[in-house]
């Protein structure tokens, strides 16, 4: 059984990354970060979930996202790889911030590398 708990360290880093990378369309107050334990996924380091519009409408909520980091794998990574994973997940959030997700066609290693290089040039890498 998968267990979830808040991930305030990841939450803070997501906020820092969104600001440092100029991802102004990402509202960090509406991105919830959780740490999971017990996932059977053999490769996943993290996942992102959007709140679909039908649920937004039914529950009277604004668009929101959840980033889940899989503790067994994510926590074992160094800071650089953790940042790269979080950048990858943030890239799934479309500019409209409407609850949907961007697919992997536009999210590749090159896009993550470009943003990570930008982060390093601003001195934002490893600033935890």
C-alpha positions in Angstrom: 0.0 0.0 0.0 1.3 3.4 -0.9 1.6 5.9 1.9 1.6 9.7 1.3 2.9 12.5 3.5 3.6 16.2 3.0 7.0 17.1 1.5 7.7 20.6 2.8 11.3 20.4 1.5 10.1 19.6 -2.0 7.4 22.2 -1.7 10.0 24.9 -0.9 12.3 23.8 -3.7 9.5 23.8 -6.2 8.7 27.4 -5.2 12.4 28.4 -5.6 12.7 26.6 -9.0 9.5 28.2 -10.4 10.8 31.7 -9.4 14.4 31.2 -10.5 13.5 29.7 -13.8 10.9 32.4 -14.7 8.0 29.9 -14.7 5.5 32.7 -14.0 2.6 30.6 -15.1 3.2 28.2 -12.2 1.5 29.3 -9.0 3.5 27.5 -6.3 0.7 28.0 -3.8 -1.5 25.7 -6.0 1.2 23.0 -6.4 1.1 20.5 -3.6 4.1 18.3 -3.0 3.8 14.9 -1.4 6.3 12.2 -0.6 5.2 8.6 -1.2 6.5 5.3 0.1 5.6 1.9 -1.1 5.3 2.5 -4.9 5.7 -0.6 -7.0 6.7 1.5 -10.1 10.1 0.2 -11.1 11.5 3.4 -12.7 9.4 6.4 -11.7 11.2 9.0 -9.5 8.2 11.4 -9.4 4.8 12.0 -10.8 2.6 15.0 -11.4 -1.2 15.1 -11.3 -3.5 17.8 -12.5 -7.0 18.4 -11.1 -9.3 17.9 -14.1 -11.8 20.7 -14.9 -14.8 18.5 -14.1 -13.5 18.1 -10.5 -12.6 21.8 -10.3 -16.2 22.6 -11.3 -17.8 20.0 -9.1 -15.8 20.9 -6.0 -15.6 24.6 -6.6 -11.8 24.6 -6.7 -9.2 26.5 -8.7 -6.8 24.5 -10.8 -4.3 22.6 -8.8 -1.4 20.2 -9.3 0.2 17.6 -7.1 3.8 16.6 -7.4 4.5 13.2 -5.8 8.1 12.3 -5.2 8.7 8.6 -4.7 10.8 8.5 -1.6 12.7 5.2 -2.2 14.2 6.6 -5.4 14.0 10.4 -5.2 15.5 10.8 -1.8 18.5 8.7 -2.9 19.4 11.2 -5.6 21.9 14.0 -5.3 20.7 17.6 -5.4 21.4 18.1 -9.1 19.3 15.1 -10.1 16.5 16.1 -7.7 16.4 19.5 -9.3 16.3 18.0 -12.7 13.4 15.7 -11.7 11.5 18.6 -10.3 12.1 20.7 -13.4 10.9 17.9 -15.5 7.7 17.7 -13.5 7.2 21.5 -13.6 7.5 21.4 -17.4 4.3 19.2 -17.5 2.3 22.2 -16.3 0.9 24.1 -19.3 1.1 27.9 -19.6 -2.6 28.1 -19.0 -2.3 26.5 -15.6 -5.8 25.0 -16.1 -5.4 21.6 -14.5 -4.3 19.7 -17.6 -0.8 18.3 -18.3 1.6 18.6 -21.1 2.8 15.4 -22.7 6.4 14.2 -23.0 6.8 15.4 -26.6 7.8 18.9 -25.4 9.4 17.6 -22.2 12.7 16.0 -22.9 16.2 15.8 -21.6 17.3 18.8 -23.7 14.5 21.0 -22.3 15.4 20.0 -18.7 19.1 20.6 -19.4 18.4 24.0 -20.8 16.5 25.1 -17.7 19.0 23.4 -15.3 21.8 25.4 -17.1 19.8 28.6 -16.6 19.4 27.7 -12.9 23.1 27.2 -12.5 23.9 30.4 -14.3 21.7 32.3 -11.8 23.4 30.5 -8.9 20.2 28.7 -8.0 21.5 25.2 -8.2 22.3 23.5 -4.9 20.9 26.5 -2.9 19.1 24.4 -0.3 
